[in-house]
Amino acid sequence: MSEASLLRLATVLYLAGTVCGGLSLLNPRDAMRRATSFSLAAGFLLQGAGIVVRSFEVGTIAVGTLADQTGLFACLLVGVYLLAQVRYRLAVLGAMVGPIGFVGTLVALVAHGGAQDVPPILRSPWLPVHVTLAFLGNAAFALAFLVSIVYLWQERQLKSHSVGQLMRLLPPLETLDNVNFKFLGWGFVLLTLSIVSGVLWAELSFGRMWSWEPRTMWTTIIWILYAVLLHGRVTVGWGGRRAAALTIVGFGVLFVAFIGVNVLTPGRHAESFG
């Protein structure tokens, strides 16, 4: 099956997961929640297969275009959510993750064309390791962001004494705050490992471990922001509303940096070491 066909099927399944996820909020039945999880899981597998096909065409992980990167992020976000769902039972996030998977796959499908080769200098076993760690970290941060939105909305509803059917489906605020901390922790670990792998790759391959360009600078800024947030949570006791608000701000910076660096100031990134 071609990559385009796999992406089309994944798009349809993500759309089905989005619809089922929305309906499960209105009609919280186990069958509807299972349908949401099944649709997202099937979409994840098909999109993942499409990414593998495209990567074989390129000869390494396919991240040569913004559309490729968007699709990879959406795929990993859905995958991390499905793993988290096994333990935390955050069915409400399915209604939020589904649309992201749908849009990410649709972008990759609409922008689909011939596989874009990566520069020869980037053809290294380090590339898939570095990129996968970074995007997994971004996916964990995105889920922390979504959990924070749910937390703030639920807190507001409780303060206004507006307890509807949807509120009864949500985990307690304490659980949401704990899940937010877990996602932040995993995201920070993965981001740190991606930076370490990038530094090692640069030093071993190019003889220089640092490059003064937009992508590396913004990655450092984002790492510092999340380090401060986690330090505040662990040592100062930041939690609840403050942690949720800071998590949203942190991911906002990450998102703007991702779009800005890719569209406005892409730089040469690893190529600059040559």
C-alpha positions in Angstrom: 0.0 0.0 0.0 1.3 3.4 -0.9 2.1 6.1 1.6 -0.7 8.3 0.3 -3.3 5.5 0.7 -2.1 4.9 4.3 -2.4 8.6 5.1 -5.9 8.8 3.6 -7.1 5.8 5.7 -5.4 7.3 8.8 -7.2 10.6 8.2 -10.5 8.9 8.0 -9.9 6.9 11.2 -8.7 10.0 13.1 -11.9 11.8 12.0 -13.9 8.9 13.2 -12.0 9.0 16.5 -12.7 12.7 16.8 -16.5 12.1 16.2 -16.6 9.2 18.6 -14.6 11.2 21.2 -17.0 14.1 21.0 -20.1 11.8 21.2 -18.6 10.0 24.2 -18.6 13.3 26.1 -22.4 13.6 25.4 -23.1 9.9 25.8 -20.5 8.4 28.2 -20.8 4.7 27.3 -18.0 2.2 27.3 -18.8 1.3 23.7 -18.2 4.8 22.5 -15.0 5.2 24.5 -13.7 1.9 23.0 -14.6 3.1 19.5 -12.6 6.3 20.1 -9.6 4.3 21.3 -9.8 1.8 18.5 -10.1 4.5 15.8 -7.2 6.4 17.2 -5.1 3.3 17.6 -5.8 2.2 14.0 -5.1 5.6 12.7 -1.8 5.7 14.6 -0.7 2.4 13.1 -1.6 3.4 9.6 0.0 6.8 9.8 3.1 5.3 11.4 3.3 2.8 8.5 3.0 5.8 6.1 5.9 7.5 7.9 8.0 4.4 7.7 7.3 4.1 3.9 8.3 7.7 3.3 11.4 7.3 5.5 12.5 4.3 3.4 12.2 6.5 0.3 14.3 9.2 1.9 16.8 6.8 3.4 16.4 8.1 6.9 13.6 9.4 9.1 11.4 11.7 7.0 11.5 15.2 8.5 12.7 17.2 5.5 9.6 19.4 5.4 7.3 21.2 7.8 4.5 18.9 6.7 6.6 15.8 7.5 7.4 17.1 10.9 3.8 18.0 11.6 2.7 14.5 10.6 5.3 12.9 12.8 4.4 15.1 15.8 0.7 14.2 15.4 1.5 10.5 15.1 3.6 10.5 18.2 1.1 12.6 20.1 -1.6 10.0 19.5 0.7 7.2 20.4 1.8 8.7 23.7 -1.9 9.5 24.5 -2.9 5.9 23.8 -0.1 4.6 26.2 -1.1 7.1 28.9 -4.8 6.2 28.5 -4.0 2.6 29.5 -2.9 3.9 32.9 -4.7 7.1 33.6 -8.0 6.6 31.8 -8.2 10.1 30.4 -10.9 9.5 27.9 -11.8 13.2 27.8 -8.5 13.8 26.1 -9.5 11.6 23.2 -11.8 14.3 22.0 -8.9 16.7 21.9 -6.2 14.4 20.6 -8.3 13.1 17.7 -8.6 16.5 16.0 -4.8 17.1 16.3 -4.1 13.7 14.8 -6.6 14.5 12.0 -5.2 17.9 11.2 -1.6 16.7 11.4 -2.2 13.8 9.0 -4.3 16.0 6.7 -1.5 18.5 6.4 1.0 15.7 5.6 -1.5 14.3 3.0 -2.3 17.7 1.3 1.4 18.6 1.2 2.3 15.1 0.0 4.8 15.0 -2.8 8.0 13.3 -3.7 10.1 12.4 -0.8 12.5 15.3 0.0 16.1 14.1 0.6 17.9 15.3 3.7 21.3 16.8 3.2 24.1 14.2 3.0 25.7 15.7 6.1 22.6 14.7 8.1 22.5 11.1 7.0 23.6 9.6 10.2 22.1 7.0 12.6 22.0 9.9 15.1 19.3 11.7 13.2 16.4 9.3 13.9 17.5 9.0 17.5 17.8 12.8 18.0 14.5 13.6 16.1 12.4 10.9 17.7 13.5 11.9 21.3 12.7 15.6 20.5 9.3 14.9 19.1 8.3 12.4 21.8 9.2 15.2 24.3 7.1 17.7 22.4 4.2 15.2 22.4 4.5 14.8 26.2 4.5 18.6 26.6 1.5 18.8 24.3 -0.5 16.4 26.5 0.5 18.3 29.6 -0.8 21.4 27.9 -4.1 19.7 27.1 -4.4 18.4 30.7 -3.8 21.9 31.9 -6.7 23.2 29.8 -9.0 20.6 31.2 -7.8 21.4 34.7 -8.5 25.2 34.4 -11.8 24.6 32.8 -12.9 22.1 35.5 -11.7 24.4 38.3 -13.7 27.3 36.8 -16.8 25.2 36.6 -16.4 24.0 40.2 -16.0 27.6 41.4 -19.2 28.6 39.6 -21.0 25.6 41.0 -21.8 24.5 37.4 -21.6 20.7 37.7 -23.0 19.1 34.6 -22.8 15.6 33.0 -19.4 16.3 31.5 -17.9 17.3 34.9 -18.8 13.9 36.2 -16.7 12.3 33.5 -13.5 14.2 34.5 -10.9 13.0 36.9 -10.5 15.0 40.2 -8.4 18.1 40.0 -5.7 16.4 42.1 -5.4 13.6 39.5 -5.2 16.0 36.7 -2.5 18.0 38.5 -0.6 14.7 39.1 -0.9 13.7 35.4 0.3 17.1 34.3 3.4 16.7 36.5 4.0 13.2 35.0 3.8 14.5 31.4 6.1 17.4 32.2 8.6 15.1 33.8 8.7 12.7 30.9 8.7 15.6 28.4 11.7 17.2 30.1 13.6 13.9 30.3 13.0 13.3 26.6 13.9 16.8 25.6 17.1 16.6 27.7 18.1 13.3 26.0 17.4 14.8 22.6 19.8 17.7 23.4 22.4 15.3 24.7 22.1 13.1 21.6 22.4 16.3 19.4 25.5 17.4 21.2 27.2 14.0 21.0 26.3 13.8 17.3 27.7 17.2 16.6 30.9 16.6 18.5 31.6 13.2 17.0 30.7 14.1 13.5 31.5 17.8 13.1 34.0 18.5 15.9 31.8 21.2 17.4 29.0 20.6 19.9 27.2 24.0 19.7 25.8 26.2 16.9 24.6 29.7 17.4 21.5 29.5 15.3 17.7 29.9 16.0 16.8 26.2 16.5 19.5 25.5 19.1 18.9 28.8 20.9 15.2 28.3 21.1 15.6 24.7 22.3 17.8 25.9 25.1 15.3 28.6 26.1 12.5 26.0 26.1 14.6 23.6 28.2 15.3 26.4 30.7 11.6 27.3 30.9 10.5 23.7 31.6 13.4 23.2 34.0 12.2 26.2 36.0 8.6 25.0 36.0 9.6 21.5 37.2 12.0 23.0 39.8 9.1 25.1 41.1 6.8 22.1 41.3 9.3 20.0 43.1 10.9 22.5 45.5 8.6 25.4 45.9 5.3 23.5 45.7 3.9 25.0 42.5 0.8 23.1 41.6 -2.8 23.4 40.7 -3.8 26.5 38.8 -0.3 28.1 38.8 1.3 25.0 37.3 -1.5 24.6 34.7 -1.1 28.2 33.6 2.7 28.0 33.4 2.4 24.7 31.5 0.2 26.5 28.9 2.6 29.4 28.6 5.5 27.0 28.2 3.9 25.0 25.4 2.8 28.3 23.8 6.5 29.3 23.6 7.4 25.8 22.3 4.7 26.0 19.6 5.6 29.5 18.4 9.3 28.6 18.3 8.6 25.5 16.3 6.5 27.4 13.7 8.7 30.4 13.7 12.0 28.5 13.3 10.7 26.3 10.5 8.9 29.1 8.6 10.9 32.3 9.3 14.4 31.4 10.4 15.1 27.7 9.7 18.9 28.2 9.7 21.1 25.2 8.8 20.9 23.5 12.2 23.1 20.4 12.1 24.5 21.5 8.7 26.1 24.5 10.4 28.6 22.3 12.1 30.2 21.5 8.7 
